[in-house]
Amino acid sequence: MVNLQNPLVIVLVIVILVIGVVFFIYSQAQKKMTEPKPSNYELCRNEEINQPSYYPVNQTLSSSLYQPVSEWIGRLIELPKEERTTDDLVLFEVYHTAP
């Protein structure tokens, strides 16, 4: 039977535990380094808001209700609360511009 009060046995157990923990941390770090991380460009490109299909293109407005008052005119579109990522996000839609 091993005498656990022997300082050499205690030091040996601690060294084995430290080596095991260091090896585990090293193997986890190696695994993270080998997994490809997507670039910021790829992440932005895949966002739904950056896709043309996200925006309404078939929307038309009655010209009797919206008359140009300047070189250009448009409107702010506030997204529904559940679709907003921040409180200060709005879309701007241009209706009339100078020829």
N, C-alpha and C positions, 0 to 999 in steps of 0.2 A: 504494500500500500504506500502511496506517495504522501510524504509528510508536508502538509500545506503551510506549516509554520516555518519551513526552511526558506530563507530570503532568496536563495537561488531559484527555487521553484516558482515563487511569486514573480520574480523578475522575468523568468522564462515565459510564463503565462501572459504577462503584460506585453512582452515583445511580440509574441505570436499574435495577440489581439491587434496590436498596432499595425503589424505587417498585413493582416487580413483587411483591416479598415482601409489602409493605404491602397492596397491592391483593388479593393472594391471601388473606391473613389476614382482611381486611375482608369479602370475599365469602363465606368460610366462616362467619364470625360471623353475617352476615345470613341465611344459609341455616338455621343453627341457631335463630335467633330466629323465623323464620317457621313452623317445624315446630311443631304443637301438642303440648304436653307434657301427659300425663295427670295429673290431680290425685291427691293421696294417697288421697282417698276412692275414686276410681275404681280405683286399684291395689288397695286393700284389699278392695273389693267383689268384684273379679274373682278373688281368691285362692280356691283350692279349699277351704281350711279354713273359710272364711266362707260356704259354701254349705250349705243344709240337707241336700242329698243326700250330703254327706260323712260324716254321723254315722249310726250304725246305729239305726233306729227300731223295728225288728221284733224286737229282742232281748228275751227274757224270761228270768227266773231263777226257779228253783224256790223257793217260799216255805218249803219245809222246810229249805233250806240257808241262806237269808238271812232272819233274823228281826230286826225292828227292836229296837235296844237303847236308843234315845233318841228325841227328837222328830223327828230326821231321820237318815238313814243313806245312805251312798253308797260309791263306790269310786273309786280313782284308776286311770286307764287309761294305761299307758305305751305309747306308740307304738313300732312297730318302728324300729330304728336308722336305716334308710334313709328313713323318712318324717319324722324329727325335723329341725327346723331348728336347734334348740339342745339342749343336754343337759338343761336344766331344764324341758322342756315335757311336761306331762301333761294328760290330760283328767279331769274329775271328773263322774261320773254319779250322780245322786240317785235312790234307789229308794223311800224312804219319807219322807214329811213329815207334819207335824202337820195334822190335818183343818181 
